[in-house]
Amino acid sequence: MPTVLVVDDEANIRELVSVYLVAAGFAVEHAATGPEGVEKEAALKPDLVVLDIMLPGLGGLDVCRAIRERSPVPIVMLTARDNALDKVALLEAGADDYVTKPFDPPELVARVRAILRRARPAPSAGPLAVDTLVLDPETREVTVDGRRVELTAREFDLLETMMRAPGVVFSREKLLDRVWGASGFVDERGVDVHVRHLREKLGDDASSPRFIETVRGVGYRVRRGD
């Protein structure tokens, strides 16, 4: 049974979210403040975190960053704001998706299910490799030069999508459809943010890429192995 950690300072929101998640087959744990959320995530190692952006003690964005420093656990943010700048801030902090308050609980459950479904290992013919970059779809592990790289669920899906077709150029629109579907969280600018994060974690240089190339005016591709 997957475990979801709900971090929100409003007891009625925690209770509402819990009722729907439990009914959908999830185990639920709670935290009411930012510091408590960071501590409980570290101790419980949940499968997903639902995180309010407005929290006492430590704001939701800071909590997201703190969790992201040590864990690739999927994070869905709850926010009362919905504009392009806020979306970029959420992306930069490491969130995987967001739901705007007031929200429809079944929609939140659907988002949680979709993210966890993507995070589950998919049947494959084995690891994918380009040069010293190796991605294993079954264990969802990525290594570069033998060094393990921690990626978020979305970063992993983005890299896997491109590595399954090395040399093929993926437009931002196609990557949005393949990786995020109809979530609406990420736009084409958000794809660029995720690619930048991927490059940083892989130790890749955009000006002289080993792995991910930019095709100007079109999108991105993973280089073919030598």
Steps between C-alpha positions, in 0.01 A plus 500: 500500500665829391547759775425869445625767740262799515663821626248778567439726799120491454352199682188499282713478183708216643183314597332557163803385302546199729140382462528492121850349492410225748185422300722469192723244671785713638648510848522860623729676747474866607715799586372846599816714463790530261768366738274210598446420134874486433558277803211262422602463135850400609371255760209346309638506143148524349421418138369853438465832683202736476639835613326832567695804382396716801633344820607631841861465606632421153324584176391231255760593238778473759361167619494379141862606448608336827335171405634518147859534624491141623204327337339457154157434662217644285359825641157649421461859617176659622493869413245782499678669211508406134721704271810445288744642755365278777524194277865575427569542873340161568703339223822654624428372851460147362122443503357237266146638476264743670131545578343843550287569808206467529551160338287203406614205719439238226726705271776495761463122536520466121821706493652288777409178319639627168834600652541172690400302190775672302747435781440124497753291307379416152578176315813546293764313306764616747706809579538779246850637442654791314875523547546484881142604573295196607129499587325193639120522458439209737691639798459864389869556562725726294879500503762713327859374492391242759370772734135478604292807418185581699221623272143601576222289349441753223871539423533123473199475266635783287841339466354154436275636225798645313734207569254254348557676167857635492560742215128575462406863558212549745314828479404664828137434413564129453694478828214675678257242364721198575618599849230724649192405302202723575613617846540861382772564758787540256515707183781514242703724728462239772648237266808722466525524880489121536761450227727751673462313829569171322819637347619630834448163667661308214798735495414590142605826335242659270775668294683169446251225589595140565142380526219752440517724195286805428366519146443870457140594426381140535577329832741245646655163431730255669814447296561166339776297661837504326 
